[in-house]
């Protein structure tokens, strides 16, 4: 039994994979196909565009953060009723956790999920040399199945035909189309990357333009012929549903706080929790029925003036944490719970104030990369003998008085103690992926039940 599924990967920077991904999604939708999006790696923002185009929640899949079986389960589960699944790559095709391994790369994901690969190649200022680039990607490993090429940044139809002839002769795979150097189709960006679709407002015109461009210069029928893949079967273990536990987790969700891995939320639901969303940006209080609180990452610094003025939301969060609700705050949520955020213009805005200290935005990157996470004593989420995996990416720095760190992380530059921990609060810059250790969900809900029963 087969379906259409493929990894859309680039050779490196300047390729614009997300632009291609959402353009292809729209073009295939216009052909009447139901499209499911996936993103290799930990990026939160690209999937928001996939979701906006397809109307289906895009999923992050990562062969370093969690097991190969989990990767396959996520793909199988999310694509069950889709006609086409597009897995957008991360960085260059072979770029992942380490320069010495494919782990975490789009190449690895293609092998784990048995997905053919469409390679996007930047052809600017090259002719026959483009074939050498493609040949190099073919020869580095014989495990991925590169089935076709899209020529990007071509100067003319003539330029495309030269590149196509060279690739097809030397590499033995078809070039299914091209994209010229176009103006006005780039997705806007800022310090953390592409602006989330949730902030863009009306995107239909943008999507329509991209879809039309792709349909004009790519052979979509050939694409579908090349990207047949076996239907993956879900193991049934990772998201096995457990009985309802009468536990409600309040989740902050709006334009300021929207960095959540969909599988984190899915695991909470599978373990029997009810999720109720609220918006600090709209000055909404923590729902009264909440037994736990989840404040994810996002861009609180972009909305610091509004968040600072929303006294009802801040007061409600202070009271919920003081009441004992087990609370996880990641990155932007951690920033929001401090005493203040100073933005890049030097303006200081008072925040919730349950974490002593302040954060300040800076123009250079403060941290970026995968993290192994090790628990600490009295941590309700991740015990001292437990570990998980996640990712850190931020431009702000935290300065505060002496306190208990939330956990220890290990990255490229060694180990460090990170975040802030109180009795029922775990907060820090690192984003947890619960699929790396589903036990964390059990720990959290157990902590919620203890507080609920005590009340």
JOZINOR-V537679 format. One record per run of one state. SS is the DSSP state (alpha for helix, beta for strand, coil for the rest). FROM is the first residue (numbers start at 1). TO is the last residue. Records with the same first field share a line. If there is no record, write none. Layout:
SS: FROM-TO + FROM-TO
//
This chain:
coil: 1-1 + 11-16 + 31-34 + 41-44 + 55-58 + 62-67 + 79-83 + 93-105 + 113-115 + 123-128 + 141-145 + 155-156 + 172-173 + 181-188 + 191-192 + 195-196 + 200-203 + 219-219 + 227-227 + 231-246 + 253-256 + 260-261 + 271-272 + 279-279 + 283-291 + 296-296 + 299-299 + 310-310 + 324-325 + 331-331 + 343-347 + 351-354 + 362-366 + 375-386 + 395-395 + 400-406 + 412-413 + 419-419 + 423-424 + 429-430 + 437-438 + 455-455
beta: 2-10 + 35-40 + 59-61 + 84-92 + 116-122 + 146-154 + 174-180 + 189-190 + 193-194 + 218-218 + 228-230 + 247-252 + 257-259 + 273-278 + 292-295 + 297-298 + 326-330 + 338-342 + 348-350 + 355-361 + 367-374 + 387-394 + 396-399 + 407-411 + 414-418 + 420-422 + 425-428 + 431-433
alpha: 17-30 + 45-54 + 68-78 + 106-112 + 129-140 + 157-171 + 197-199 + 204-217 + 220-226 + 262-270 + 280-282 + 300-309 + 311-323 + 332-337 + 434-436 + 439-454
//
